[in-house]
Amino acid sequence: MTEETMDEADMLKWAKAYAHKQGFLLNTEEKQLNTVIKGLVRNKNKFGRPYCPCRLRSGDEEKDRAIECPCAYHKEEIATQGQCHCNLYFKGT
């Protein structure tokens, strides 16, 4: 793999920046937040993309782009359920 590897601090920084830009909040439960961040880092380093660790990859790169964080479903999930499927992003106050 020729892409740079990403560490958890970088991924958390990226997730915080995205949440802020969108008006979302990150999960305040540290254990859940760290689990999702670790999964994103693992997928980014293994597959080259930060696939949602809470969804199954199909192996078809084109289809799997829909589950690349932030996934194609997160805004609707946050609007209707208050959080995304992974419980990474929450509706802002």
trRosetta pair geometry for C-beta under 8 A, 3 or more apart (Angstrom, degrees):
i j d omega theta_ij theta_ji phi_ij phi_ji
1 45 7.9 132 92 -178 161 51
1 48 6.0 -158 -146 -74 120 98
3 48 5.3 115 21 -133 145 88
5 44 7.8 120 -153 114 53 96
5 45 4.8 36 -138 -118 92 104
6 10 4.9 -124 -164 84 87 131
6 11 5.6 97 144 -56 122 93
6 41 5.6 -135 96 -132 94 81
6 44 4.9 -16 34 112 126 143
6 45 6.4 -137 38 -60 73 88
6 50 7.7 -32 52 -76 155 109
7 10 5.2 96 56 10 69 103
7 11 7.2 -136 101 -4 35 92
7 41 6.6 21 -162 -140 21 137
8 11 5.6 -56 -144 39 34 110
8 12 6.1 34 158 -20 68 106
8 34 7.6 22 -163 -147 135 78
8 37 5.4 79 -151 138 89 116
8 38 6.3 -12 -102 -86 117 63
8 41 5.4 -65 -80 -45 63 156
9 12 5.8 -54 -145 37 28 110
9 13 6.3 32 154 -21 62 106
10 13 5.7 -55 -150 35 30 113
10 14 6.4 31 152 -19 64 106
11 14 5.6 -53 -149 37 32 113
11 15 6.2 32 153 -19 66 106
11 37 5.1 143 106 -162 122 88
11 40 5.3 151 -164 96 140 120
11 41 5.0 -112 -27 -68 152 93
11 44 7.2 -171 -91 8 120 150
11 50 7.1 153 -129 -119 112 136
12 15 5.7 -53 -143 38 32 111
12 16 6.3 34 155 -20 65 105
12 33 7.9 65 -120 157 104 108
12 37 5.3 8 -72 -131 84 145
13 16 5.9 -54 -148 36 28 111
13 17 6.4 27 154 -18 62 108
14 17 5.8 -58 -149 37 29 110
14 18 6.3 27 155 -17 65 107
15 18 5.8 -54 -146 37 31 110
15 19 6.2 32 155 -20 65 107
15 26 6.2 85 134 -103 109 125
15 37 6.7 -105 -4 -100 151 96
15 40 7.7 132 -63 48 123 169
15 69 7.8 -24 -99 151 97 131
15 88 6.6 -95 -156 175 132 119
15 89 8.0 -142 -171 -68 97 90
16 19 5.7 -54 -146 36 29 111
16 20 6.3 30 156 -20 64 107
16 26 6.1 -48 -96 -33 67 140
17 20 5.8 -55 -147 36 29 112
17 21 6.3 30 155 -20 64 109
18 21 5.7 -57 -147 36 30 112
18 22 6.2 12 160 -5 66 114
18 24 7.7 -8 121 47 75 122
18 70 6.3 179 167 -37 146 122
18 89 8.0 -74 110 -89 105 128
19 22 6.2 -71 -147 47 25 100
19 24 4.2 -98 -149 81 76 95
19 25 6.2 69 178 -133 127 8
19 26 5.1 -100 -53 -50 170 81
19 89 5.8 -168 -106 -119 98 95
20 23 7.8 34 -178 -68 26 27
20 24 7.9 -75 -40 54 20 67
22 75 8.0 -124 -165 -99 134 96
22 89 7.6 -1 81 -154 139 139
23 92 4.4 -102 158 9 75 152
24 78 6.5 -66 -112 -140 116 156
24 89 4.3 -6 168 -165 148 105
24 90 6.3 136 -173 63 87 41
24 91 6.9 -66 -127 -111 72 18
24 92 5.5 -125 -109 -44 20 93
25 28 7.4 -17 153 -43 118 93
25 89 7.3 130 68 -160 42 56
25 90 4.5 -33 68 67 95 99
25 91 7.3 -2 21 82 98 27
25 92 5.4 136 -29 -98 87 61
25 93 7.3 36 -40 -12 133 83
26 33 6.1 64 158 -123 107 124
26 88 6.6 -39 -142 172 75 63
26 89 6.7 -44 -102 -100 48 51
26 90 7.3 72 168 16 3 93
27 32 5.2 -91 149 95 152 112
27 33 4.4 -168 77 -72 106 90
27 36 7.3 107 20 18 140 139
27 83 7.7 62 -83 -143 91 131
27 87 5.3 63 -88 146 135 84
27 88 5.9 -83 -14 -134 110 26
27 89 7.8 -70 -35 -49 77 16
27 90 6.5 117 -80 -26 55 112
28 33 7.6 31 -96 -41 2 132
29 32 4.4 42 95 22 112 113
29 33 6.3 161 82 -17 57 90
29 87 7.8 -13 47 148 120 126
30 33 5.6 -59 -141 40 30 114
30 34 6.0 28 163 -18 67 109
31 34 6.0 -57 -146 38 25 108
31 35 6.4 29 154 -23 61 107
32 35 5.6 -54 -149 32 31 114
32 36 6.6 26 157 -14 65 105
32 87 5.5 -42 163 106 136 127
33 36 6.2 -61 -153 38 29 105
33 37 6.2 26 153 -17 66 111
33 88 7.1 105 -124 -128 64 65
34 37 5.6 -54 -140 40 33 112
34 38 6.1 36 158 -21 66 105
35 38 5.9 -54 -148 35 26 111
35 39 6.5 26 153 -18 61 108
35 53 7.8 -145 144 92 76 146
36 39 5.6 -56 -150 37 33 113
36 40 6.4 34 153 -20 66 104
36 53 6.1 -176 -140 43 56 121
36 54 7.3 -22 -115 -34 96 109
36 86 4.9 104 -122 163 129 122
36 87 7.1 -156 -51 75 142 74
36 88 4.7 -157 142 -83 161 103
37 40 5.7 -53 -149 35 31 112
37 41 6.4 31 153 -17 65 106
37 88 8.0 131 -56 -125 67 113
38 41 5.8 -56 -149 38 31 111
38 42 6.2 35 152 -23 65 106
38 53 7.8 28 86 -57 65 168
39 42 5.6 -50 -144 34 31 114
39 43 6.3 26 158 -13 64 107
39 52 7.9 19 123 171 122 36
39 53 2.5 -9 156 -66 138 163
39 54 7.5 86 120 -37 162 64
40 43 5.9 -59 -148 41 29 107
40 44 6.1 30 154 -20 65 109
40 50 4.5 21 -169 -162 92 104
40 51 7.7 -174 -126 64 58 38
40 52 7.7 -15 -92 -113 85 31
40 53 6.1 -100 -51 -25 53 108
40 69 5.6 -42 -121 23 120 154
41 44 5.7 -54 -143 38 30 112
41 45 6.1 20 161 -11 65 111
41 50 7.6 -1 -69 -118 28 97
42 45 6.2 -65 -147 43 24 103
42 46 5.9 10 161 -9 64 119
42 53 7.1 69 54 -98 112 122
43 46 5.9 -61 -131 46 27 103
43 47 5.4 -24 -175 28 69 114
43 49 6.8 -44 141 90 98 58
43 50 5.8 101 87 -145 107 36
43 51 4.2 -121 175 45 146 85
43 52 7.9 -3 24 39 171 15
43 53 6.2 -153 -25 -77 127 81
44 47 7.3 -62 -107 56 12 75
44 48 7.0 -16 -167 172 47 9
44 49 6.4 -93 -112 121 59 12
44 50 4.3 -2 -69 -78 104 73
44 51 7.9 -177 -58 11 55 62
47 51 6.1 5 66 -4 147 120
47 57 7.3 -156 -105 -102 164 163
49 64 7.4 127 79 125 146 112
49 65 7.7 -87 -169 -107 161 61
49 68 5.0 -62 167 -117 120 116
50 68 6.2 89 70 -164 65 76
50 69 4.6 -68 119 44 108 105
51 55 7.3 -116 167 70 94 96
51 57 5.7 2 -177 -77 163 111
51 64 6.2 -36 -109 175 125 109
51 67 5.4 37 -156 112 87 98
51 68 5.7 -57 -95 -98 55 56
51 69 7.1 119 -171 -12 10 85
52 55 4.4 44 88 20 118 107
52 67 4.6 -100 24 178 108 89
52 68 7.3 -149 -21 -106 77 8
52 69 5.4 128 -75 -62 70 89
52 71 5.0 -12 -44 -54 135 127
52 85 7.1 46 -180 76 145 119
52 86 5.8 -143 -160 -50 101 129
53 86 6.8 87 56 -122 78 128
54 85 5.4 -179 106 124 137 101
54 86 4.1 -173 -2 -93 140 83
55 67 4.4 -132 87 -142 141 135
55 71 7.0 93 3 -102 150 155
55 85 6.9 57 -56 106 101 149
57 64 5.0 22 -144 -119 87 127
57 67 6.9 -148 -93 72 64 141
58 63 4.9 -16 46 93 143 133
58 64 5.7 -150 36 -64 85 90
59 64 7.4 139 13 -47 10 131
60 63 4.1 48 88 21 113 112
60 64 6.1 160 79 -18 56 91
61 64 5.7 -61 -137 41 27 111
61 65 7.0 48 157 -41 60 89
62 65 6.2 -38 -166 1 30 113
63 66 6.5 -42 175 12 50 111
64 67 5.7 -60 -163 42 60 101
64 68 7.0 82 138 -46 74 87
65 68 5.3 -30 -155 -2 47 121
65 72 8.0 68 117 -41 70 116
66 71 6.3 44 150 -165 56 87
66 72 4.2 -48 -154 6 78 132
66 73 7.5 58 167 -24 96 90
67 71 5.0 -7 -135 -119 40 117
67 72 7.5 -57 -62 14 38 90
68 71 6.6 143 59 -97 33 60
69 74 8.0 72 -139 -48 65 144
69 86 7.9 -23 -102 10 118 155
69 88 7.4 4 -141 60 128 167
70 74 4.8 -83 -178 27 99 153
70 75 8.0 72 150 -40 128 81
70 84 7.7 -121 -150 -100 92 160
70 89 7.1 21 -122 -18 116 149
71 74 5.2 121 58 -32 77 97
71 84 7.3 135 41 -165 106 129
71 85 7.5 -21 49 30 146 120
73 76 5.9 -69 -167 49 58 106
73 77 5.5 57 142 -26 88 113
73 84 7.4 120 102 -147 84 92
73 85 6.7 34 99 -19 126 121
74 77 5.6 -60 -143 40 31 112
74 78 6.0 30 161 -20 69 107
74 84 4.1 -15 -135 -110 88 126
74 85 7.5 -101 -97 10 69 84
74 89 6.0 56 -174 51 123 136
75 78 5.9 -53 -145 36 29 109
75 79 6.3 29 155 -19 63 109
76 79 5.7 -56 -146 38 31 112
76 80 6.1 6 163 0 67 113
77 80 6.4 -70 -140 49 24 93
77 81 5.2 -32 -177 33 67 118
77 83 6.9 -40 137 104 101 38
77 84 4.8 90 90 -123 133 50
77 85 5.7 -85 -136 -38 165 73
78 81 7.0 -63 -103 59 16 76
78 82 6.7 -13 -158 171 51 10
78 83 6.1 17 -109 -119 69 12
78 84 5.7 -21 -57 -57 89 72
78 89 6.0 -47 -84 115 130 105
78 90 7.0 154 -134 -157 101 21
78 91 5.3 149 177 -69 91 76
79 91 7.5 118 -90 -94 31 114
82 90 6.3 2 155 -155 75 81
82 91 4.9 -78 -146 3 59 120
83 87 5.3 23 155 -117 139 57
83 88 7.9 145 -175 45 97 39
83 89 6.6 161 -152 91 66 51
83 90 4.6 -25 -97 -103 91 71
83 91 7.0 -96 -62 -9 53 76
84 87 6.9 -147 71 -53 68 18
84 88 5.7 -27 61 46 123 83
84 89 4.7 52 -4 52 118 92
84 90 7.9 -110 6 -68 73 40
86 89 8.0 58 65 14 95 72
87 90 7.7 17 -159 -65 59 92
